[in-house]
């Protein structure tokens, strides 16, 4: 039975007859009571355990009164920067300020500060000197130890120190927050909470730390990037809840930051219980005058079926945040949530997504993971699928079938990403058939990311031949079904390991495919990824071998332009890139050339006639692989 939204102002508090909240939750996003938002899950979990929670959404960080609206909480403040790191939310990879914030009412930018978690905590501490402050969410989770900060271009301390918070919860946090609440409620001081899995605390008494794995201290990390690469890999190898060690990082002012091992994965029943809590499934009605919160539109009619990812992409922080062990909800839990869609007047019959970090991961990669954890120094899919991997889509396929059969459901999409190498590892082709027959609407977006094997190796992605194998299987299946559906590859420029040579190889691949992406993701160094470690140190932390890193903005622009070489605006950059790469053979009139030479009237006329047009062979492949503009795509 739905209980309504949690209190967001003093009037709500009074209306509920609450004299003092147990917890006050300060959030960098607008208040959206939907299980795709971390603050909604944590607040509902606490409420289900009998604790009262008041929400302060996007307080004015310049005004201490914005934190005083409820008075002090009984047990503590909870603080999160939001569903995204606040710096990723605010800035593009070129460090330009974005003009829209999808997590703010009306999409208005500027309602939260940079480094929101730190700023909010400092604001709270200026008003309430002794009240416990517990931080969590993606921003805190991925900055829990010393980390490279791309926006300031320097190594930063643990966010626990910069925020002056008392405790940090990393990962998804449902287990940890209940244990913290119960400990504080029992009368324990927050300074005594040094024993909880999934938490990070600070101490000045290193002799009290039980069985620590000591990392290089902060001064050593700043002095030598090699130390940072080695430290990061130690952290990476200790992200498993079964084998992870307690990590300790020292600082020159006498503080030691201690990361306890990760919390254990949730059981299916626990997942069902959490997603079955009485969420309102929308944003707070006070935002309606501004047009609501844009981010809810992406998830309102989507279903989270699992969490965790054993894909192991180097540029992804999921290993550090959700972990590699898949935790899945039951079919009945997901179907019950889908049935709520049918009662929503805005539902038009289309379920937008059924998945998680990777849609077709519905079970642990192998049988040992739920009892013994993942292999610390081995990946499940990279460089090739492990012999112990269980590649089986039968459970996911049955789930999708049941969702399609719900009355009122017209179409069930899969938009959270298919791991195509895992799909190919499944000896049963039934899922590929059902995917093409029922869950694609004209185009399927997949993420090969690159086509050069040296770059893919740094990315932790399968080799180019695997993507080509999947593209053929997808094409053949659609031909058997009589469907004209196309692959749209996501591609990334300037990832560590990519020189102009590899960027040209990718351009040649696109030429042969007859496809120019409308959007290209330039590599973005976000906290706590292997790729970001490579970017900062110039070393692969897994091998300690040097890695080429494109950092010059002009070179990055050239690599990006090569992916969109047909765009006339990119001509000068492409010409310069080809010249610097020694590939002038790709400037000419041959069908294998990327651009025409810019010399003489005849060449100029030829360039005008052919700019943006592939050759005949490429045209055929364009028709086969991507949507034509005249079809409205």
Secondary structure, DSSP 8 states (H G I E B T S, - for coil): ------B-SHHHHHHTT-SS-SEEEEESS--EESTTSHHHHHHHHHHHTT--EEEEES--TT-GGGG-TT---SSEEEEE--SS-HHHHHB-TT--B-S--TTSBTT-S-SS-TTHHHHHHHHHHHH-SSS-EEEESHHHHTTSSSEEETTTTEEE--HHHHHT-SEEE-SS-HHHHHHHHHHHHTT--GGG----TTEEEEES-GGG-SSEEE---HHHHHH-HHHHHHHHHHHHTT--TTT--EEEEE-TTS-EEEE--------HHHHHHHHTS----EE-GGGGGGT-BTTHHHHTTEEE-EE------TT--HHHHT-SS-EE--HHHHHHHHHHHHT-TT--SEE-EEESSSTT--S-SSTTHHHH---TT--SSSSS--TT-----HHHHHHHHHHHTSTT--EE---S---HHHHHH-S-THHHHHHHHHS-SSEEEEEEE-S-HHHHHHHT---HHHHHHHHHHHHHHHHHHT---EEEEEEEES-TT--HHHHHHHHHHHHHHT---S--EE----SS-HHHHHHHHSEETTTTEE------HHHHHHHHHHHTTTSGGGHHHHHHHHHHTT-GGGBSSSTT-SB----HHHHHHHHHHHTT---HHHHHHHHHHS--GGGT-
